[in-house]
Amino acid sequence: MSRHEGSDKKHGVIANRTRSGEIENSKFYSSSFANLFKVKVVVVGDVGVGKTSLAARFVKGTFQPAYELTIGASFLCKAVEMPNYTIVFQIWDTAGQERYRSLVSMYLRDAKAALLVYDVTDLNSYINVSEWLKQLRKYSPEDIKIILVAAKCDLSSAVHPSTANEYAAKNEILFMETSSKTGLNVDKLFTTLASIMNVRGDDTNSALHPNRTSILDLNNPVATNKKQQCCSS
């Protein structure tokens, strides 16, 4: 295990913490606490659709053709700079295997946003989107923001984009095509998500308090624990 990675046991589930994905943008250092907000994002979808690749591409800017199956959920974190505020995305990449489905509800309870991912080459993963959406509606807060994400758009698609777009519109959620391999729309996905979050008028999604954490000197090794608090859920 590298010095950038660790693992936590939380609620009896292994949660992989990737430190290299925590707060990478240098602009983040200068953001004021009053304009800094945490947003918990849960990534859901069938096993193998590309959830882990999507999160890793956004946080690390890298692509691996294959990952080990996620056990329970893995955690990554990255800040997005908006014109007048900064959002720290706390990304929970959940396992798609059937045996972990019951655990997804635990991660959704206080989520502010969800990415519902399907693989464009796998028709069944798209068919199962409706079941995932039902789970999101059942266990998430009513005001959760949801984006339907078409993954692996660099490959031949078994689902026409217009079909998915119509489904999203019908269910009053957004839709976006992405490719973790090429990077297509990955950053745009999260900046779009940041733009629709009602962070400035939502007291339950409050700014980080200076008494709880500090992000002003992340280059100083002694600030490591404080940096982790920025990304802790």
N, C-alpha and C positions, 0 to 999 in steps of 0.2 A: 504494500500500500504506500502510495507516495505521501510526501509531507503535505500535499495540498488536499488530501482527501481523508475523510474519517467516516465513522458511522455512529449513529445514536440509536438506542432502543427507546421507542416511544409508543406507549399503549400496547406493548407486546409486539410491535412491528418494527422491522429494521428500516431505519430512515437514513439513506446515504446522504451525507452532507458534503457538497463540493465547494471548498473554500475558494478555489480559483475563480469561481463565478461570482463571488461576492463583491459588489461595488467596485467596478473597474473603471468607470468613467471619471477622468480627472476633474471634469466640471462639477462632479458631485461634491468635491471637497469644499467648494465655495458656497454651496447652497445653504440658505438660512434654515434653522430648525422650523420656523413658522411656516415654511413652504415645502416641507419634506413630509411625504406621506407613504405609509406602508399599504400595499395592496396584496392580499393573498389570492393567488391564481391557482386553480386546480385544473390539471390536464387529464382528460378522460377519453376513453375510446377502447376499442378492441385490442387484444394483444397483437403486437407486431405492426401496428399501423404507422409507427414513426414518432410516437410521443417523446421518447427520450432523445431522439435525434433532433427534433424540433427545439426542445428546451436547451440542449447542448449547443446547437448552432447559434441560438440567440445569446446565450450567456458567454460561451467560450469562443464563438466565431469559427468553430471547427466542425468537420463532418467525419463520422466513422460509418462505414457501410453496415456494420453489425455491432450490436450491443448485447450484453447479457440481459436476460429478462429481469425486469424490475421486480423486487420482492417488497410487497407492501406499497411503498412509495419512496421516491428520492426527492431531495430538496436542493434547489438552486436559487440564487438570488442575484438580481442585477438592477441597477438604477437607470431610469430613463429621464432625461432632462427635457422638460416642457418649457414654453416661453416664460412662465411666471412661477413655476413650481417643479419639484422633482418627485417622481414616484419610484419607490423601491418595490419592485415586484418580487414577492416571495412565491416561488413557483414550486408547487407540489405535483410531481410527475407520478401519477398513480399506476399501479399494475392493472393490466387488462384481463388477466386470467380470471376465470369464473370463481375460483376459490377465494379470491380477494375482493369480489364485488361488494360483499357486505361491509368491507372496511372503507369503501369510497365515501359512504355517507358520513363517516366520522370527519373526513377531510373537508367535506362540503359545508358543514354546519356554519362556519363563520367566514366562508369564502366570499370575496367581493366580485370575482370573475371566474369564468370557466372557459377553457378551450376544448371543444368537442371535436376530436380528430378522427378522420377516417382515411383509409388508404385508397387512392383513386384506382389502383389496380385490383382491388379486392371488393367485389360487389357486396359480399356479405357484410363487410365492415360498414358499408354505407347503409345497408338495410337495418343494421343494428343501431344506427344513430337514433332512431325513434325511441328505442328502449333506454338508451343512455340519457336522452333528453327527459324522459319521464322521471328517471332517477334524479336528475338535476333539479327538476321542478319540485320534486317531493322533498328533498333534503336540504336544498339551498335556501338562503334568504330570498325573499320575494323580489328584491331589487338587484339580484345578481345579474351581471352583464355576461352574455354568452356569445361566443363566436364559433360558428361551424367552420372547421378547418379541413380543407382538402390537402392531404399530404402526398408527397412523391409525384408532384405534377410534372417532373422531368421525364416521367415514364408514360407509356400508353395508358389511357384512362378507360375504365369500364363504366364510368359514370360521367355523363355529360355535365359540364359546369352549370349549364342553365337549369338542369334538373335539381341540383343541390341548391342553387341560388333561389329557385322558386320555393323549395322546401323551407329554406331559412326565412324567406320573406313571409311565408304563410304562418310560421311559428314565431315571428317577430324577433328574430335573432339575426346577427350579421353573418356574412359568409366571405371567406377568403381562400384563394388558392396559394399553396406554398410548395417550396422544394427545399428541404434541408441540405440536399446535395449541392445545389447551385446557389442557395441563399435567397431564392426568389421569394420576395414578400415577407421574409421572416422578421426582419426589423420593423417593417411596416405593420405587421400584425400586432406587435406590442405597442408601437406608437399610436396605432388606431385605438387599441384598448385603453391606453393612457388618456387619450383625448375624450373618451366617453365616460370615464370614471368621474363620479360626482364627489371627488375628494374634498373640495373646498367648502362644500355645504353640508358635509356629513360628519357629525361629531363622533360617531362610532368608528370612524376611520381617521383618527386624529393624527396630528403631526407628532413626530418623535420628540420626546421631552428631553431637554439638555441635561436634566438630572439623572436620566436613565442611560444615556449613551452619548458618545462623542464621535463625530466623523471629521473633525477638523485636522487631525494629524494621523491619517491612516498609514503614512509611510514610517511612522515610529513603531518599532516592534512592541512597545509596551501598550499600544492601543489595540492590540489584536483582539482581546476579549470584548472590548467595547465595539469593535467593528462587527463581531459576530452577533452582538445584541441587536444591531440594526436589522439584521436579517432573521432574527429568531422569531418564531411564530408565537 
